[in-house]
Amino acid sequence: MPSVAENFRAWNDEWPEERGGDEWTGQADFCGQPYEEWKRSLAERFISPFAAPGRSVLEIGPGHGRWTRILGASGAKISLVDISPRCLRTCERFLGPALGRAVLGDGSSFPGIPPGSVDFAWSFDCFVHMELDVLSANLREVRRVLKVGGIAVIHHPGRWPAGLALARRLAGRLPRLATLLSMGYPRIDSGWRGWVTAGSFRRAARDAGLRVVSSHRRWGPDDRFTVAKYRDWISVLERPAPHGPGTRHP
Ligand SMILES: C[S@@+](CC[C@H](N)C(=O)[O-])C[C@H]1O[C@@H](n2cnc3c(N)ncnc32)[C@H](O)[C@@H]1O
């Protein structure tokens, strides 16, 4: 849980398109910030430095396009990969001439995106819903399609390590204890995250041949914005030159 098939059902068949893609306001609500401010700051910190005219951008899991609209306005060429035809159709409609390729994926690969063709890969609220095998396959694809020196910014899970996960599962068998825990620890609500720790994400990135430039839970003035709900992270990854140090990125 959650499998690719369950993701397909949730995002293609069940989740309604509302508010131009801005349905997922939970992270901003959690940090007590107005949603628009949280979103603008996130885009300034993690999208604007990398999406610019003449660049080739790939968004993985665009949904109904809340980030796709921002990417499209950057002057870059935007390609999309998603398992949901409905989400792709929605985003194709408003991207217009900014659209590169829109490809229907199988959940683990980016068919039709040529190797070494992407300057910047972006994904928010998509890898958090993958289990480690699927997430690792997607990171290998990110490495394949990035140019040398290209950057990926990926929002991903940072779940508890296995021992704590086991404790949680045992707690789930004891309804009263689970109730008490869930009263004291709202994060017991899993947010439908894959069981992937921050460490296993970073290992999977390195195994895929990517350099982990930095990982963030907070950003903005006084670190006021966060993706700490459900213990998430945003990591900046780079496809390094085959031999030699990586370049410096924000
Ligand atoms: C919760 S929505 C988030 C949409 C958008 N990124 C946002 O932040 O508003 C998850 C999106 O990821 C897509 N998705 C889920 N699993 C995927 C996978 N394994 N490969 C590609 N897309 C996937 C879903 O179809 C959906 O478009």
The ligand as a MOL file (V3000), in Angstrom:
LIG
                    3D

  0  0  0     0  0            999 V3000
M  V30 BEGIN CTAB
M  V30 COUNTS 27 29 0 0 0
M  V30 BEGIN ATOM
M  V30 1 C -1.8300 13.6060 -5.1740 0
M  V30 2 S -1.7120 13.8170 -6.9030 0 CHG=1
M  V30 3 C -0.5910 15.2210 -6.8980 0
M  V30 4 C -0.7000 16.0300 -8.1230 0
M  V30 5 C 0.2450 17.2510 -8.2250 0
M  V30 6 N 1.6300 16.8460 -8.3280 0
M  V30 7 C 0.0380 18.1970 -7.0660 0
M  V30 8 O 0.9220 18.3240 -6.2110 0
M  V30 9 O -1.0190 18.8120 -7.0290 0 CHG=-1
M  V30 10 C -0.6450 12.4730 -7.4120 0
M  V30 11 C -0.3360 12.4580 -8.9010 0
M  V30 12 O 0.7130 11.5240 -9.1670 0
M  V30 13 C 0.2810 10.5810 -10.1600 0
M  V30 14 N 0.9720 9.3090 -9.8730 0
M  V30 15 C 0.8030 8.5000 -8.8040 0
M  V30 16 N 1.6600 7.4610 -8.8560 0
M  V30 17 C 2.3900 7.6220 -9.9970 0
M  V30 18 C 3.4490 6.8790 -10.6100 0
M  V30 19 N 3.9290 5.7520 -10.0680 0
M  V30 20 N 3.9710 7.3590 -11.7720 0
M  V30 21 C 3.4910 8.5060 -12.3400 0
M  V30 22 N 2.4880 9.2390 -11.8010 0
M  V30 23 C 1.9440 8.8070 -10.6450 0
M  V30 24 C -1.2320 10.5440 -9.9970 0
M  V30 25 O -1.9010 10.0390 -11.1300 0
M  V30 26 C -1.5170 12.0220 -9.7480 0
M  V30 27 O -1.5280 12.7570 -10.9510 0
M  V30 END ATOM
M  V30 BEGIN BOND
M  V30 1 1 1 2
M  V30 2 1 2 3
M  V30 3 1 2 10
M  V30 4 1 3 4
M  V30 5 1 4 5
M  V30 6 1 5 6
M  V30 7 1 5 7
M  V30 8 2 7 8
M  V30 9 1 7 9
M  V30 10 1 10 11
M  V30 11 1 11 12
M  V30 12 1 11 26
M  V30 13 1 12 13
M  V30 14 1 13 14
M  V30 15 1 13 24
M  V30 16 1 14 15
M  V30 17 1 14 23
M  V30 18 2 15 16
M  V30 19 1 16 17
M  V30 20 1 17 18
M  V30 21 2 17 23
M  V30 22 1 18 19
M  V30 23 2 18 20
M  V30 24 1 20 21
M  V30 25 2 21 22
M  V30 26 1 22 23
M  V30 27 1 24 25
M  V30 28 1 24 26
M  V30 29 1 26 27
M  V30 END BOND
M  V30 END CTAB
M  END
